[in-house]
């Protein structure tokens, strides 16, 4: 894709290094980074021509200046999801129309499915559909590379984005990673890549990519297929260090391998140590880390089902499927291209797919849909009332029941207490064998108690769309 006139203008704009709004880097610091709204997507780094880099920080990787930022273009601001991106206009750009259902975004068809390659399905977080799709795209020559995240690089407990060029490299990058990874820091490498790309990203990363495609950025323009997982909450990297301390491991340097969803679906956290020990905790048990280390970005995000992808995939939380084991996914085809791709893979025996109604797909994740589609908007509203910067997504619920605000007070109080140093120290002194089951039981009980309020009126929620500011 050729660089558009608009993106050339944005990329070539130079500004004074002042604290005013004409200074892009100062604006990003003041409105996004310092208030804690950075989503760690890496887009600003990927288009900064070496002026910025991602640096490790307690609250996730953050962009820092390593050279003069005087030439940092307006594109870095335009594509930043931390300030919010206008979802209605992005949907219009990607799909040609706005969503009929704002809970899920545009959906052409919904399925339950899984990869039919046993090794891919077994290694995956759930059904292996994303990995199988990337392998198929490479083998068919539809793309020459896939932007993915690889766990274990550059160190065993870290992860980094890479462009996979072979099915083997794709399979090595399978599984979910529950920590922020700046995928869009690869934009410059994507622009130089000699071929077409598939891309896997979290909702904020995908929204940033779509904005860049909308503006005609050459790296984003290399992407023909966009896939992504459902994303409820993500964790800061400090969560793993805390988990290790709870198990008597004082240094993260002791880790030789980390897998977030190892073993039979739904899997378990598995960490191998230098002394030969292997730490394992069931997925639903190590979720106890969420109240203490949840990222602020996922609390501000209103996109759970990765609404701007061609194909999005989540765990199929259904009691019957969970009893079967093996790993099952709920799969949403959003574009004609994504739908055709899934159909071709099904015909060629790559994936097993069973069509389901959208209501059935929604029912599997009603709790998290409410958390995003009403809870996040309440949290954004509260930030604004405190005079703090908050993301703007171009739409908002017309009405949220008062009872839902009451539920949010409980949730937000839990997160506020959990992120304190004292709470984190206390939880590290409790045995995980007790803490995990206790947290899971409390979580299930809370879901039962809050379900009437959280489900009431959710499906009927109306949203007000605002015109884009640019």
RAUR-V33041 format. One record per residue. PSI is psi in whole degrees, 0 to 359 (NA if undefined). NEAR is the number of other ideal C-beta (glycine too) atoms within 10 Angstrom. D_LAST is the distance of its C-alpha to the last C-alpha in whole Angstrom. Layout:
psi=PSI near=NEAR d_last=D_LAST
psi=PSI near=NEAR d_last=D_LAST
This chain:
psi=132 near=14 d_last=23
psi=149 near=9 d_last=22
psi=127 near=16 d_last=19
psi=162 near=15 d_last=16
psi=322 near=9 d_last=16
psi=314 near=15 d_last=12
psi=327 near=25 d_last=14
psi=317 near=15 d_last=17
psi=316 near=13 d_last=15
psi=318 near=22 d_last=13
psi=334 near=19 d_last=16
psi=354 near=11 d_last=18
psi=133 near=14 d_last=17
psi=148 near=10 d_last=19
psi=162 near=19 d_last=19
psi=148 near=10 d_last=22
psi=74 near=14 d_last=23
psi=181 near=9 d_last=23
psi=4 near=11 d_last=22
psi=174 near=11 d_last=19
psi=346 near=12 d_last=15
psi=346 near=14 d_last=16
psi=107 near=18 d_last=18
psi=315 near=25 d_last=16
psi=319 near=23 d_last=19
psi=322 near=18 d_last=20
psi=317 near=21 d_last=16
psi=319 near=23 d_last=17
psi=313 near=19 d_last=20
psi=319 near=15 d_last=20
psi=331 near=18 d_last=17
psi=305 near=23 d_last=18
psi=306 near=19 d_last=21
psi=323 near=12 d_last=24
psi=359 near=16 d_last=23
psi=25 near=17 d_last=24
psi=357 near=22 d_last=20
psi=132 near=29 d_last=21
psi=0 near=29 d_last=21
psi=27 near=27 d_last=23
psi=332 near=31 d_last=22
psi=4 near=26 d_last=22
psi=316 near=30 d_last=19
psi=324 near=31 d_last=19
psi=320 near=25 d_last=22
psi=342 near=30 d_last=22
psi=17 near=27 d_last=20
psi=2 near=26 d_last=21
psi=40 near=12 d_last=24
psi=1 near=10 d_last=27
psi=335 near=20 d_last=25
psi=158 near=24 d_last=25
psi=157 near=17 d_last=27
psi=132 near=21 d_last=27
psi=143 near=12 d_last=30
psi=139 near=9 d_last=32
psi=162 near=15 d_last=32
psi=324 near=9 d_last=34
psi=43 near=17 d_last=30
psi=163 near=24 d_last=29
psi=137 near=23 d_last=28
psi=149 near=22 d_last=26
psi=139 near=29 d_last=24
psi=152 near=13 d_last=26
psi=131 near=15 d_last=26
psi=357 near=13 d_last=29
psi=181 near=13 d_last=29
psi=131 near=11 d_last=27
psi=13 near=21 d_last=23
psi=335 near=13 d_last=23
psi=11 near=16 d_last=21
psi=123 near=28 d_last=19
psi=164 near=23 d_last=16
psi=342 near=20 d_last=12
psi=325 near=26 d_last=12
psi=326 near=24 d_last=14
psi=316 near=19 d_last=12
psi=327 near=22 d_last=9
psi=9 near=30 d_last=12
psi=116 near=27 d_last=14
psi=346 near=29 d_last=15
psi=325 near=25 d_last=16
psi=350 near=20 d_last=13
psi=142 near=22 d_last=13
psi=148 near=24 d_last=11
psi=96 near=22 d_last=9
psi=319 near=26 d_last=13
psi=317 near=18 d_last=13
psi=327 near=18 d_last=10
psi=319 near=23 d_last=12
psi=318 near=23 d_last=16
psi=320 near=14 d_last=15
psi=319 near=15 d_last=14
psi=316 near=21 d_last=18
psi=345 near=19 d_last=20
psi=0 near=9 d_last=19
psi=163 near=9 d_last=19
psi=160 near=16 d_last=18
psi=145 near=18 d_last=21
psi=332 near=10 d_last=24
psi=111 near=13 d_last=25
psi=351 near=20 d_last=22
psi=327 near=22 d_last=25
psi=347 near=23 d_last=25
psi=190 near=25 d_last=22
psi=129 near=20 d_last=23
psi=125 near=21 d_last=27
psi=321 near=14 d_last=29
psi=152 near=16 d_last=32
psi=146 near=21 d_last=33
psi=159 near=23 d_last=36
psi=136 near=20 d_last=39
psi=177 near=26 d_last=40
psi=160 near=25 d_last=41
psi=143 near=28 d_last=42
psi=0 near=17 d_last=45
psi=111 near=20 d_last=46
psi=319 near=10 d_last=48
psi=324 near=12 d_last=47
psi=315 near=25 d_last=43
psi=319 near=24 d_last=43
psi=325 near=15 d_last=46
psi=343 near=19 d_last=44
psi=169 near=26 d_last=40
psi=320 near=26 d_last=39
psi=262 near=29 d_last=39
psi=354 near=29 d_last=40
psi=16 near=30 d_last=39
psi=318 near=32 d_last=37
psi=313 near=30 d_last=34
psi=315 near=29 d_last=36
psi=321 near=25 d_last=38
psi=317 near=27 d_last=35
psi=318 near=28 d_last=35
psi=316 near=24 d_last=38
psi=315 near=23 d_last=38
psi=319 near=24 d_last=35
psi=315 near=21 d_last=37
psi=329 near=11 d_last=41
psi=356 near=13 d_last=39
psi=16 near=9 d_last=38
psi=334 near=14 d_last=34
psi=162 near=21 d_last=33
psi=353 near=16 d_last=34
psi=162 near=26 d_last=33
psi=125 near=28 d_last=31
psi=115 near=30 d_last=29
psi=176 near=23 d_last=31
psi=131 near=22 d_last=32
psi=118 near=19 d_last=35
psi=143 near=21 d_last=37
psi=3 near=17 d_last=40
psi=139 near=14 d_last=38
psi=354 near=8 d_last=39
psi=160 near=13 d_last=41
psi=328 near=19 d_last=42
psi=359 near=19 d_last=40
psi=174 near=20 d_last=37
psi=154 near=22 d_last=35
psi=154 near=17 d_last=32
psi=144 near=23 d_last=30
psi=162 near=19 d_last=32
psi=107 near=19 d_last=32
psi=135 near=23 d_last=35
psi=351 near=15 d_last=37
psi=158 near=13 d_last=40
psi=324 near=19 d_last=41
psi=321 near=11 d_last=42
psi=326 near=17 d_last=40
psi=312 near=26 d_last=37
psi=324 near=19 d_last=40
psi=340 near=18 d_last=41
psi=13 near=24 d_last=37
psi=167 near=24 d_last=38
psi=157 near=18 d_last=37
psi=152 near=20 d_last=35
psi=115 near=21 d_last=34
psi=61 near=24 d_last=33
psi=150 near=23 d_last=32
psi=132 near=27 d_last=28
psi=125 near=24 d_last=28
psi=76 near=25 d_last=25
psi=319 near=27 d_last=25
psi=1 near=29 d_last=22
psi=349 near=24 d_last=24
psi=4 near=21 d_last=26
psi=320 near=27 d_last=23
psi=318 near=16 d_last=25
psi=323 near=15 d_last=28
psi=319 near=24 d_last=26
psi=326 near=17 d_last=25
psi=353 near=10 d_last=29
psi=133 near=18 d_last=30
psi=67 near=7 d_last=33
psi=185 near=11 d_last=32
psi=157 near=16 d_last=30
psi=149 near=23 d_last=28
psi=160 near=27 d_last=28
psi=133 near=28 d_last=26
psi=124 near=28 d_last=27
psi=165 near=28 d_last=25
psi=166 near=27 d_last=24
psi=316 near=29 d_last=21
psi=323 near=30 d_last=19
psi=320 near=29 d_last=20
psi=317 near=30 d_last=19
psi=318 near=27 d_last=16
psi=316 near=30 d_last=15
psi=315 near=30 d_last=17
psi=322 near=25 d_last=15
psi=319 near=23 d_last=12
psi=323 near=25 d_last=14
psi=319 near=21 d_last=16
psi=325 near=21 d_last=13
psi=352 near=22 d_last=12
psi=26 near=17 d_last=16
psi=134 near=28 d_last=17
psi=324 near=18 d_last=21
psi=313 near=24 d_last=22
psi=328 near=28 d_last=20
psi=347 near=20 d_last=21
psi=347 near=24 d_last=24
psi=123 near=25 d_last=24
psi=332 near=14 d_last=26
psi=128 near=22 d_last=26
psi=122 near=28 d_last=25
psi=157 near=26 d_last=27
psi=154 near=25 d_last=27
psi=159 near=23 d_last=29
psi=146 near=23 d_last=28
psi=115 near=25 d_last=28
psi=287 near=18 d_last=29
psi=149 near=21 d_last=30
psi=163 near=26 d_last=30
psi=143 near=24 d_last=32
psi=154 near=25 d_last=32
psi=337 near=23 d_last=35
psi=343 near=18 d_last=37
psi=319 near=22 d_last=38
psi=320 near=23 d_last=40
psi=321 near=19 d_last=42
psi=317 near=18 d_last=43
psi=319 near=23 d_last=44
psi=315 near=20 d_last=46
psi=324 near=17 d_last=48
psi=336 near=19 d_last=48
psi=17 near=14 d_last=51
psi=14 near=8 d_last=52
psi=116 near=19 d_last=50
psi=339 near=9 d_last=49
psi=131 near=10 d_last=47
psi=344 near=19 d_last=45
psi=346 near=11 d_last=46
psi=348 near=16 d_last=49
psi=130 near=21 d_last=47
psi=342 near=16 d_last=47
psi=140 near=14 d_last=45
psi=127 near=22 d_last=43
psi=125 near=20 d_last=42
psi=334 near=21 d_last=40
psi=56 near=22 d_last=41
psi=154 near=18 d_last=44
psi=191 near=14 d_last=47
psi=133 near=10 d_last=47
psi=136 near=24 d_last=44
psi=2 near=16 d_last=43
psi=182 near=22 d_last=44
psi=154 near=18 d_last=45
psi=128 near=23 d_last=43
psi=128 near=16 d_last=46
psi=124 near=25 d_last=46
psi=140 near=17 d_last=49
psi=161 near=16 d_last=51
psi=329 near=12 d_last=53
psi=6 near=8 d_last=56
psi=348 near=7 d_last=56
psi=152 near=12 d_last=55
psi=120 near=11 d_last=52
psi=130 near=20 d_last=50
psi=138 near=15 d_last=49
psi=131 near=21 d_last=47
psi=149 near=15 d_last=46
psi=310 near=21 d_last=42
psi=343 near=16 d_last=43
psi=318 near=19 d_last=45
psi=358 near=24 d_last=42
psi=349 near=18 d_last=40
psi=341 near=24 d_last=41
psi=341 near=27 d_last=39
psi=309 near=21 d_last=36
psi=339 near=20 d_last=36
psi=335 near=22 d_last=37
psi=17 near=24 d_last=34
psi=139 near=20 d_last=31
psi=144 near=24 d_last=28
psi=329 near=20 d_last=26
psi=320 near=26 d_last=23
psi=339 near=23 d_last=25
psi=336 near=18 d_last=25
psi=345 near=23 d_last=22
psi=139 near=26 d_last=21
psi=7 near=24 d_last=21
psi=106 near=26 d_last=21
psi=319 near=25 d_last=25
psi=15 near=27 d_last=26
psi=67 near=28 d_last=23
psi=345 near=28 d_last=21
psi=16 near=28 d_last=19
psi=171 near=29 d_last=23
psi=322 near=28 d_last=25
psi=129 near=24 d_last=28
psi=150 near=31 d_last=28
psi=137 near=28 d_last=31
psi=170 near=25 d_last=33
psi=140 near=25 d_last=36
psi=88 near=25 d_last=38
psi=95 near=17 d_last=40
psi=126 near=16 d_last=42
psi=319 near=7 d_last=46
psi=317 near=8 d_last=48
psi=323 near=21 d_last=46
psi=325 near=13 d_last=46
psi=328 near=7 d_last=50
psi=329 near=11 d_last=50
psi=192 near=10 d_last=48
psi=330 near=14 d_last=47
psi=118 near=25 d_last=43
psi=146 near=24 d_last=41
psi=149 near=29 d_last=37
psi=130 near=27 d_last=35
psi=125 near=28 d_last=33
psi=120 near=28 d_last=30
psi=122 near=23 d_last=29
psi=330 near=26 d_last=26
psi=163 near=19 d_last=26
psi=322 near=11 d_last=28
psi=316 near=14 d_last=29
psi=319 near=22 d_last=29
psi=317 near=18 d_last=32
psi=322 near=12 d_last=34
psi=314 near=24 d_last=34
psi=319 near=25 d_last=35
psi=316 near=14 d_last=38
psi=320 near=14 d_last=39
psi=323 near=23 d_last=40
psi=315 near=16 d_last=41
psi=324 near=9 d_last=44
psi=10 near=11 d_last=44
psi=29 near=9 d_last=45
psi=325 near=22 d_last=43
psi=151 near=28 d_last=41
psi=125 near=17 d_last=43
psi=135 near=22 d_last=41
psi=120 near=12 d_last=41
psi=139 near=11 d_last=39
psi=164 near=19 d_last=38
psi=154 near=9 d_last=36
psi=328 near=15 d_last=33
psi=320 near=10 d_last=35
psi=319 near=14 d_last=37
psi=320 near=20 d_last=34
psi=323 near=19 d_last=33
psi=334 near=15 d_last=36
psi=341 near=19 d_last=36
psi=32 near=22 d_last=34
psi=321 near=17 d_last=33
psi=312 near=16 d_last=34
psi=329 near=19 d_last=31
psi=319 near=24 d_last=29
psi=320 near=25 d_last=29
psi=324 near=23 d_last=29
psi=312 near=23 d_last=25
psi=347 near=21 d_last=24
psi=314 near=24 d_last=26
psi=313 near=22 d_last=27
psi=323 near=21 d_last=24
psi=326 near=21 d_last=22
psi=315 near=18 d_last=25
psi=322 near=19 d_last=25
psi=316 near=21 d_last=21
psi=317 near=16 d_last=22
psi=323 near=15 d_last=25
psi=316 near=17 d_last=23
psi=322 near=11 d_last=21
psi=334 near=9 d_last=24
psi=2 near=8 d_last=26
psi=20 near=7 d_last=23
psi=149 near=12 d_last=22
psi=146 near=17 d_last=18
psi=148 near=19 d_last=17
psi=149 near=22 d_last=15
psi=120 near=17 d_last=13
psi=4 near=22 d_last=13
psi=2 near=19 d_last=11
psi=161 near=19 d_last=15
psi=156 near=16 d_last=18
psi=139 near=20 d_last=22
psi=329 near=9 d_last=23
psi=137 near=12 d_last=26
psi=128 near=19 d_last=28
psi=148 near=15 d_last=32
psi=324 near=7 d_last=33
psi=328 near=14 d_last=35
psi=328 near=22 d_last=33
psi=323 near=15 d_last=32
psi=317 near=11 d_last=35
psi=320 near=20 d_last=35
psi=329 near=23 d_last=32
psi=318 near=11 d_last=34
psi=312 near=11 d_last=37
psi=310 near=18 d_last=34
psi=327 near=15 d_last=32
psi=318 near=10 d_last=35
psi=315 near=16 d_last=37
psi=321 near=16 d_last=34
psi=317 near=11 d_last=34
psi=318 near=12 d_last=38
psi=328 near=17 d_last=38
psi=359 near=16 d_last=36
psi=153 near=11 d_last=38
psi=322 near=7 d_last=41
psi=314 near=8 d_last=44
psi=319 near=15 d_last=43
psi=322 near=18 d_last=42
psi=320 near=11 d_last=45
psi=314 near=11 d_last=47
psi=330 near=20 d_last=46
psi=343 near=17 d_last=47
psi=357 near=9 d_last=50
psi=140 near=14 d_last=51
psi=131 near=9 d_last=52
psi=328 near=18 d_last=49
psi=332 near=10 d_last=52
psi=317 near=9 d_last=52
psi=316 near=19 d_last=48
psi=303 near=20 d_last=47
psi=323 near=14 d_last=49
psi=316 near=13 d_last=49
psi=317 near=21 d_last=45
psi=319 near=17 d_last=45
psi=317 near=10 d_last=47
psi=320 near=11 d_last=45
psi=316 near=16 d_last=42
psi=320 near=11 d_last=43
psi=319 near=10 d_last=45
psi=320 near=15 d_last=42
psi=320 near=12 d_last=40
psi=317 near=9 d_last=43
psi=320 near=12 d_last=43
psi=350 near=18 d_last=39
psi=314 near=13 d_last=39
psi=320 near=9 d_last=40
psi=318 near=18 d_last=37
psi=332 near=23 d_last=34
psi=337 near=14 d_last=35
psi=119 near=13 d_last=35
psi=0 near=17 d_last=33
psi=308 near=19 d_last=30
psi=334 near=13 d_last=30
psi=4 near=7 d_last=30
psi=130 near=19 d_last=27
psi=147 near=9 d_last=24
psi=142 near=20 d_last=21
psi=125 near=10 d_last=18
psi=131 near=15 d_last=15
psi=149 near=12 d_last=12
psi=148 near=8 d_last=9
psi=148 near=14 d_last=5
psi=338 near=8 d_last=4
psi=NA near=7 d_last=0
